[in-house]
């Protein structure tokens, strides 16, 4: 299943071009656009939204909506908006898994989780500093849990470890 977001002006000409591009995409790729599952979301109150939806054969929906696990149209500076990403990170970095992995294995798993989960979302929305701290704590707890390292000293500087992947925007 392919999900795509397209942002454009609410002008009939642009919507006609978008429809043409999607039809050409279907013809060239052999893939089909599921027009019945496609939606149009007006950002402001638009007078002609019904005629634009008719051109694309889309349903008219309202913001906020969920896209890739994130709320679109919501305040992304609020920590609770990022709960889905935090929960997915917690599920993938289950502390009992760390008992069976070497330090190197834990680093590999942490990097895999960092690369897959929040990267796309963070490319769309700036991540609040509070969320960065929560994600960093989850990573460091997973890295250091269940080993003698936890009780002695850190081999990895926590600040360097988290800055390697996450860029904080406030």
Secondary structure, DSSP 8 states (H G I E B T S, - for coil): ---------S-HHHHHHHHHHHHHHHHHH-----GGG-EEE-SS--TTHHHHHHHHT-EEE-SSEEETTEEETS-TTSGGGGHHHHHHHHHHT-HHHHTTS-HHHHHHHHHHHHHHTHHHHHHHS---HHHHHHHHHHHHHHHHTTSHHHHS--SS-HHHHHHTT-----
